Amino acid sequence: MRYLLVTMLLLGAGFGAILESGAADVFLEATRPDFQKISIAVLGFRDGQLPDNPGSRLTQVLKDDLRRSLIFLVTDQAKLGLTLDGAYGAKNVLFKQAVDSGIAVLVWGQVAARQPDLVLDGLIYDGVKQESIASKRYVGAPPVLRQMAHRLADELVYRYTGEPGIAKTKIAFVSEQGGSRELYVMDYDGYGPRQVTADGFLSLMPRWSPDRRHLVFTTYRSRTKQDIDAIELATGKRATLVSMPGLNITPAFSPDGTDLVFASSNEGNAEIYKLSLRTKTLTRLTVNNGGDLSPAWAPSGRELAFVSDRGGSPQIYLMSADGSDVRRLTFEGDHNAAPAWSPRGNWIAYVCRGQDRQYKLCLISPDGQKRIQITSGQGVDDSPSWSPDGRHLVFSSTAEGKSHIYMINSDGTDLERLTSGGVHHSAPVWSPA
């Protein structure tokens, strides 16, 4: 049983709002084949020849954010002859030229120094309404310039969809450094990885708290003792939440942050438990001769997906949050593990192994009626985690030899590698918005 567990686990900034939003409460399904992206042109941000060209960097970050949102079609304004010249503002002739070219939204602005900070002025013009819809100023130290771009991108997404964007989100992951594996956090686009733990041994399987303040993870006190700790990211303050004998692994906060589910072998066999973080009450949810682990909450908080080998091979099962109504979900393939429920509850991502014996990512609907494989090729794909908007997944893969972190659209398109260097990056988990 201990071998099975190990195998499955190995596979398995301070400035104000950007603009007020009057978005309608509507969700645009950007992965639908008939979805029409909104054409947008980022005309650039003048920087008055400041050192390091912050305007150029800001422009590129914003374009990348808007492209990844899957809401906007970022046009090449240079090919259309749309350029800002002369004064900082734009002229009506430019607006008309853009609208005539089919562009629905124009974004531009300038970056100026106000020591020791940078000041970003941003302007947004809606070509459909034929009016300027926002003019905002942001102030921050040079290191947060990227965060300004991320906030602007997210506000544009919110204005046109009514839902939060993902550009300000983070990804926690495990990285091997000097023989140990420690927790790191980076921006959603892979920028600025920051080390969180420095235990000198193994810190594994991170999961975010709903408020993004904490990570919960398995920490190896020794090769035979694994506890579950929580760490506060802002202060580094740690607390041990689970310290029962044996394996204590695969923790996950409930959507409301009041409960923690995890797997433990403290009674001999790996079973799933629920810990109330308010009352410290511990409830055993599974009772089975097979190994049960990797619980994943449904966004409603009413159900859990988990992995069990009770049928002879690792498969995905579902149960109610109190441990009742257990039913098997996956039947295709002899190894299915690492379930992750989508934010809207319509898909469960997991690691699947088919007839080609390759470990890839699949999606299955909670009723089991629809199943899709979204990755292919060589290498082991593992540890899927959804973006808060449900349009992307982050995962680890050995497709290029070393294990790295990748982002992919939920339909299997636009694969993008996020990590570089190091010898092993794994177990990514996307933060809430």
N, C-alpha and C positions, 0 to 999 in steps of 0.2 A: 504493500500500500504506500509506503514512504517513497518508493521508486516512482510509482505512478504520479504522486503529488509533485515530485520534483520535475518530472518530464512535462507535465501539464503546465507548470509554472514557467518553465523555460520557454514554452511555446505560448503558452497562454497570453499720479505723479502730481499734483497739487495745483492745478489751475482750473478755472471755472468752465461752465458749459460753453459750447461753441455757438450754438444758435438755438432759438426757440423753435419747436417743431409743432406744426399743425397737421401732422400726418393723420390720415384716416386709419381706423383700426381694421386693417385688412392684411392678409398674408398672401404674398405672391409666390407661387410655387415655381421657383427658378429652375427646377430640374424637369419640368414638363416640356415635351418636345415642341409644343406650340407657344411656349413663353417667349414674349418679345422683350428683349433687354432694352433698357433706356439708353439712348445714345448720349454720351457725355464727352466733352472736350475739356481737358485741363490745359489752359493756355500758358501756365507758368506762374512763377512767383519771383518778381524782381527782388534783388538783394543788394543793389547799390555797390556791387563788387566787394561784398564782405568776404573775409577770409574763409576758405574752404567751400565757397559756393553753396551756402545753405539753401538758397532758392531752388537750385537745380536738384539737390538731394530731396527736398521737400516735395517737389513735383513728382519725382520718380516714386517715392513712397506712397503718395496719394494715388497715383495711377495704378500701382500694384494692388493696393487695398481695394480700389474700386473694381478692378478686374476680378480679384478673388471673391468679391461679394456675390458674383453671378447675377447681380441685378442690373449692372451697367455694362454697356458696350463702350469701351474707351476708344475713341476715334483718334486717328493720327492727324491732328490738326495741321501739321506742317504740309502734308500731302494735299490738304484742302485749301492751303494758302491762308489759314487763320493764324495771324500773329499779332501780338501786342506791340505797338510801336509808339514812340512819343511819350506822352504823359502816362501816369500810373493807371488811370481809369480806362474803360473801354468806351467805344463810340457806337452810336446807333447803327452805323454802317456795318460794323463788325457783328452786331446782333443779327441784322438782316442776313448777312452773308452766312452766318452759322445756321440760322433757321432754314434758309434756302438749301443748305447742304444736308438737311435732315437731322441736325443736332438738336436735341431737346434741352440740354443743360450745358451751361458754360461755367467754369470755375477758374478764377485767377486771383492774384493778389500780390503782396510784397512782404519782404522780410527786412526789418531794420534793427539796428543795434540800439539798445537802451541799457547801458552798462549797469550791472553785469549780465543783463538778460537780452533775449531776442524778442522782438515784437512781430507777430504775424498778423497781418490784415488780410482777411479773406472775403471774397465777393462771389455770389452765386446768382446767375441769371437763368430764369426759366424761359426757354424759347417758346413753349406752348402758350404760357400765359403772357409772354412778351413783357416781362417785368423782372426787375431785380427782386429776389425773394429773401436775401440775407446779406448783411454786411457786418462782420464780426472781427473783434480783435482778441488775440491771445498773447499772453506774456509768460515766458518761462526761460529757464537757464538753457544754454545750448544743448546739453545732453537730452533734454526732453523734446527736441524739435520733432523727432519721429512720432512721439506721442501726440503732438499737435496734429500731425497729418492723420494719425489713426483716429483721433476724435472727430476730425472733420469728415473723414470717410464714413464713420459710423453714423454721424448725424445726417449725412446725405442719404444713407440707407434708410434711416428711420423716417426721414421726411417723405420718402417716396414709397415706403412699404408699410410703415406703422409698426415695425418690429426692430429690436436692437441689432446693430451690426456686430461683427466679430473682431474688428481690427484692434480693439483694446484688450482682447483676451490674452491669456497666457497658456503655456503648455509646460507641465511638469514632466520630468522624465528621469531615468536612471542613466548615469554615465560612469564608465570605468576609468578611474584615475589612480595611477600608481599602485595597482593591485587591489584596490578597494572599489566598491560601487556605491556612489553617493547620489543624493537627490539634487537635481538642478531645476531651475525655472527659466524659461525664455519667452520672448514675445511670440505671438502666434505664427509669425513669419520666420522664426528661427533666429532673430536678432537678439543679441545681448544675453547669452546664457549666464546665469548666476548660480553659484553653488549654495545649496541650502544646508546640507549636512556635512559633517567632517568626522565621521565615527571611525574611519580607518578599517572598516570591515565591509558589511553588507547592509545597505538600506534599500529596500525593494518595494514594489507594488504601491506607488503613491496614489492617493485619491484626494480630490478637493472637497472642502466643506462648501455647502451651498453659498455662504457669504464670501468665499474666496480668501478668507483670512488664514485658514489652516490647511495643512496637508496631513493626512493620516497615512501611515505606512507600516510595513513590517521591518523591524530592526533586529539584527542578529546579535544577541548578547554573547553567544558562543556558537559553535557549529551545531549544537544540539538544543539550543534555547532561542526561540524567536518570540519577541513581544510585539505588540502593536502600540505605536506611539503617535501622538499628534504634535505638530510643530507650528507655532505661530510665525508666519512669514515676516512680519514687520519687526519682530523682536528676537526671533530665534528661541523663544521660550518653549520648552518641551514638557509633555506630560505623558506618562504611560497609561494607556486606557485598558489594555488587556495583557495580563501576565500569568496566564494559566500554564501548567506543565505541558510540554510538547510543542507541536507546531501551532502557531497562531498567525494566520495568513489571510490574504485577499480581503482586506477591510473595505467597507464602503458606507458613506453617510447616507441616511435617508434623505429624500428631497427636501424635507423641512428641517433637517439637521438635528432631530431629536433622538434618533436611533442610529446605531452602528451595527451592521451585519458583518460577519466574518466566518472563516472556517477554522476549526480547532480540532486537534487530535488528543485533547486532554483526557478523553475517556477511552482512548485506544484507537478509535476509528475516526477519520476526518468527517466531521459533521458541521452543519451551519447553525450559528447562534445569532441571537439578536440581543444587543445591549442597549438599555435605555440610558441615555446620557444624562437624563434628569434624575432618575431614581436609582440608577446603577443596577436595576433589575436585569438578570440574565435569563434568557429564554432559549431553550434548545428547539430549533425549528425542524430538523430532520432526524430521523431514526432509521438507519438502514445499514445493511452489511457492506454496501459499497462505499466508496469515497465520495463525499459531497463537498464542493468548494466553489470559489469564484462567484459569489452571489452578486447580482446586479439589479438595482431597483428600477421598476417601471416609473416613468415620470409622475404618475398618479400617486405613487407611494403605496398602492394597494396590492402589487404583485412583485415577485422576484423571479428572475431567471437565474439558473445556476447550472453547474456541471456535475454530472454523476456518472460513475461507471457501474452502477447497479445492474445494468443490462448486459454487462460484459465488456463494453468499450465506452470511452468518454463521449457523452452526448449532452445536449442542452435540454433542461427540464424547466418547467414553470411551476410556481406554487403561489398561493396567497401569502400575504405578508405575515400571517400568523402560523404558517407552515402547513395549512390545509390545502386540499384540492391540488395535489401533485399530479402533473401529467407530462409526458415526454413530448418534446417539440421537434427534435431533429431525428430523421431516420436514414437519410442519405449520407453515405460515407461512414468509415469506421473510426473517425476521430473528429469530434466537434467540441470546441472549447472557447473560453474567454468571451462570454457574451457581454454585449454592451447595448443597452436600450436607447433608441433614438429619442431626441427631446420631445417629439410629438407622439411617441408611442406606437408609430406605425411600422417600425422595423426593429429587428434585433441584429446587430452585426456580430460576427463571431469568426473564429479560425476554423476553417474546414479543410479536410483532407479527402481528396477524391481518388479516382482510380489511378491517376498519374502519381500518387503518393506525395504530392507537393502540398505544403501547408499554405493556404491562401485565405483571402477574406471573402466571406459570403454574407448576404443579407437574407433574413427570413421574416415573414410577417408573423405576428404573434399567434395567428390562427393556423400557421403552418401551411397555408395554401399557396404562398408565393415564395420562391427561393431564387436568388441571383448570386452568381459568383462575380466579384468586381475586380479582383486582381488575378494576374496570371504570370507565367514566366518562371525563372529559376529562383532559388532562395526561399527562406522561410519568412512568411509574413505573419506578424503576431501583434497582439495587444491593441485591437482597434478601440478608438475612442471618438465620440461624435463631437463636432462643433456645436455650440449652443443654437445655431440656426438650423441644424439638421441637414445642411447642404454639403458638408465635408466630413471626412474622417482623417484622423491622424493615426499612424501605426508604425511599428518597427519592422525592418526587413533586412535580410542578408543578401539581397539581390545583387549588390555590388561587392560582395565579399564580407567586409565588416558590417556589423549591424548599425544602421542609421535610422533616423526618424524621417518619415515621409508624410506629406499631405496629399489627399486625393479627393476628388468630388465623389459624391455618393453614387453617381452613376458609373464610376470607374474611369472618368476622364481626368486630364490635367494633373498627372502625377508630378509632385514637386518635392525634392529632397530638402530638408530643413537643417540638418546637422552636418558638421564637417570635422575633420581631425579626430583625435582620440582613437580608442581601439574598440569601444563598444558603447552604443547608445540604444536604450530600449525602454519598454514600458511607459510610453507616453500617455498622458491623460490631459484632456482639454479642460480649461477652467470654465465655470459659468460666465455668462456675459456680465 
